[in-house]
Structures are given as structure tokens and as C-alpha cells.
Amino acid sequence: MSRSAHPAGPRYADVLPEGHYTPPPADLNALDARVWSRTVARDAEGVVTVGGIGVKQLAEEFGTPAYFLDEDDFRARCRAWRDAFGADADVFYAGKAFLSRAVVRWLHEEGLNLDVCSGGELATALAAGMPAERIALHGNNKSAEEITRAVEAGVGRIVLDSFQEIVRVAHIAERLGKRQRVQIRVTVGVEAHTHEFIATAHEDQKFGLPLAGGQAAEAVRRALKLDALELIGIHSHIGSQIFDTSGFEVAAHRVVKLLAEVRDEHGVELPEIDLGGGLGIAYTSDDDPREPREIAVALRDIVTRECAAAGLAVPRISVEPGRAIVGPTAFTLYEVGTIKELPGLRTYVSVDGGMSDNIRTALYDAEYSVALVSRTSTAEPMLSRVVGKHCESGDIVVRDAFLPADVAPGDLLAVPATGAYCRSMASNYNHALRPPVVAVRDGEARVIVRRETEEDLLRLDVG
Ligand SMILES: *Cc1c(COP(=O)(O)O)cnc(C)c1O
């Protein structure tokens, strides 16, 4: 990417630290298809539309801030993942990215399975009719109650994450007179190329049992001894927002090595391998994610090659994309409230939401794009920082963005690619009311998660 001086003046380059200066796009009104969901476009008046409905109409009807989810795009992504991996593999959508009953129904209809990692997510999945055998339960500290509900419901797998849990799940299954299908989550010592706090496969972390040093092999040994457990495979999740498959290559190599050791020691070939999620999406035009088909071919090739080398039959593969399915399908719509120009620095544009509806910028230094969506503009690009309304100077939505210099209170801004880890991580900080999620499809918009009200807040506050 070129990082040259901006034609509108070198002052833009001066503000940003070295290496962080990206010149503004040639046309601020253009919508990069990479970061916007499939049905997003501008109409003849220059208003951005999704599913055929303009954002001004959406803002009037549903208020701001709000998340608008492009249902066609969501379903198309589900099908792309399912078709890419085919009938001899399983795609589990990671519910923690964003879960609601409508989403569960879409997943069910499009033939995907579902990962949950809490009692609340399990309840949502079951309430919306996801067949239990298509649900996997994750987590490094599942409560006895969560395990009990999962075993009772008959979930397809529980991913075991500690020595205590092996025994705990076995006891509960035994008590309920069931044999529970389980996988063991291992850490393979791979650090995915991404921000430290969202990389999870290096060994110094809370998830999984390390392959190195033999803890993973010991977990297999213990699980195989327990009649109430049916050990179906090994699970590895190496990180988040990953753009190349080399990390998966190392992970598959090491997991297959464990499968071979298990065969040698116990005479058992475990039939499944789960390679986790973590596939990246485009938050800005600089990101270039791979298509599901490319990823599927690469992962299958890796596993096939490793198994051939180890003399093992190729196990059934599963993957767990969360962000890669829901992330690109939604944008957050905000209204501009105040604008503060700091001469020689930049312009702060305040919107009516912030870190309560998108914590990722503050938490991970995540990068986002932003566009003026209620109209077009021919004004020159202005280096801006889009900030929220919370009492925290780190309350930043988009750290460095170019907006047209005539942006004004009342304008609508949209931040694309907020479908994953925004509503699901939303908070009530400053007693903010968490925004609604509105699904849009074929000229129709419907609320799938309603906006919180002050009554909702006061209901929990029992005085
Ligand atoms: C978070 C998580 C995922 C999904 O990660 P994405 O980055 O959203 O694809 C998949 N599997 C496990 C075990 C996870 O913890």
C-alpha cells in the first residue's frame, strides 16, 4: 500500500505516526464492495441503501445507533462455506460472534451447525429450534449446570478444555445415563498473525491443553478410559482475523501427529479434526480476505497430505467461522451530533453511540472504515476521528478516517463490517441502551433484536 503525502496538504501526513498514513480514497462517495455487504448501494439521490431500503428511512423507522444486517448476504455466506467444505465436512458457525433466534433459524435452514460457549447461547440455540446434535459446546470453564443442560439436550459434541472437565463431563453423562461425544481442545504452539490479545494458539493462554510436554496426549489417555465419553476427535483454534493458511498448516501437522501417536499407543484412529475459526474479513480496503472455497481447498489439502504421511485415514474435518460469516453482513448506522476541529491536528466527529456498541477499537486497536451515507459530497477529504458519546477518551469508533469536510450534525455515518463482536460485546456503559439489530431483505426491514429501553435497565435495578 502506498503511503504518500496527500494532495490536499502535507498536514494530514504530519498528524499520523509513521507508517499509519494512508492517503484518502480517490472518491469518498464510492463504496468498496469488499467492506460493505452484498446488497449495499447508493440510490439516485446518493443515499446508501441496503436490501433496497435507504438509510434515511431506516434511521427514521428504527432510530440510531442501530445495526442493519443484510440477510441475503448472511445466507449467501453460509451457503458459500457449506458448499466449499462439502458433505464430508461440517461448518459450525461460532455463535459468540452474534447470536439471535433469527440467526439460528437462518443457520438451520442453510445447513450449518452451531458453536455455543455459554448457557445463554445454548438456550438461544435450542429456543430457536437448532437440533441439539448440530450444536457444539465450548468454553474453558463450563459450569456443571451448563454441562448438564448440554448433555440432557443431547448436544453433538462438548469440547473438553481441562483435566477437571474430562472428569466433570463424564460424571454428568454417567449420572444422566448417556454417552457424550467429546473432542479435546489442544494448543499447537502457533501464534496467528494478528493482534496479541486475539491470538489464541500460542501456549501461554487459558484455552486448550498443550501438545508440547504431553498434556494433550494425557487428556486423550484419560478420556479414552471413561465409558461415559465418546472421544471423536481433536480440536484446535489458532486465533482470529487470520489471512493466510500457514498457521493452519502447522496446526494440522501437529494435530495429525497427535492422531498418529494416539493410534500407536491406543490402537484407535480418532475420526474427526476441528481446525477452529479465525478467518479474517475486510474491515478496510487494505484487507484482502480469502474466499471460503480457497480456504476449504487449502485446509483439505493440508490435512490429506499430513494424514498420508502419517498413514492415517483422512478424518472428517470441521471448521468454525464466526466473523467470516456474520462480520461483513452488517453496518452500524450513527447520527453525527457534534464536530470539533482541532487546528493542525484533526477533526473529531461525535456520533450517538460509541464504545458501548463497538468495543473492538478500544479493546484491540481494531481498524474500521466509515462513510457518509445520508448523502454524497464533493467536499475535500478531512482527516477525522469518529468518536462516541461516552465518558472515556478512549471511546473511539474509527481512529483515522477521511470524511468529506462538509460533514455536519444530522448527517448519517455508517461503519461497515460490524456484524461480528459488536452487538455481542455491547455494554450498558453510561447506561447506554444497547442498539437494535434490524434484518433487511428484499425491501423489508424487521427488528430481530430490539433496542433496549430505560425500563429494561430499571427492571434489573431492584432498588
Ligand atoms: C472465537 C472462536 C471461533 C470463531 O472465531 P472467528 O474469528 O469469529 O472466526 C471459533 N472457534 C472457537 C473455539 C472460538 O473460540
The ligand as an SDF file (V2000), in Angstrom:
LIG
                    3D

 15 15  0  0  0  0  0  0  0  0999 V2000
  -13.9910  -17.4620   18.6820 C   0  0  0  0  0  0  0  0  0  0  0  0
  -13.9210  -18.8420   18.2230 C   0  0  0  0  0  0  0  0  0  0  0  0
  -14.2680  -19.1380   16.9060 C   0  0  0  0  0  0  0  0  0  0  0  0
  -14.6620  -18.1070   15.9020 C   0  0  0  0  0  0  0  0  0  0  0  0
  -13.6710  -17.1850   15.6330 O   0  0  0  0  0  0  0  0  0  0  0  0
  -13.8560  -16.1640   14.4160 P   0  0  0  0  0  0  0  0  0  0  0  0
  -12.6390  -15.3200   14.4800 O   0  0  0  0  0  0  0  0  0  0  0  0
  -15.1090  -15.3970   14.6950 O   0  0  0  0  0  0  0  0  0  0  0  0
  -13.9790  -16.9690   13.1830 O   0  0  0  0  0  0  0  0  0  0  0  0
  -14.2350  -20.4590   16.5310 C   0  0  0  0  0  0  0  0  0  0  0  0
  -13.8920  -21.4420   17.4040 N   0  0  0  0  0  0  0  0  0  0  0  0
  -13.5650  -21.1740   18.6650 C   0  0  0  0  0  0  0  0  0  0  0  0
  -13.2060  -22.2940   19.5710 C   0  0  0  0  0  0  0  0  0  0  0  0
  -13.5620  -19.8810   19.1260 C   0  0  0  0  0  0  0  0  0  0  0  0
  -13.2200  -19.6300   20.3940 O   0  0  0  0  0  0  0  0  0  0  0  0
  1  2  1  0
  2  3  1  0
  2 14  2  0
  3  4  1  0
  3 10  2  0
  4  5  1  0
  5  6  1  0
  6  7  2  0
  6  8  1  0
  6  9  1  0
 10 11  1  0
 11 12  2  0
 12 13  1  0
 12 14  1  0
 14 15  1  0
M  END
$$$$
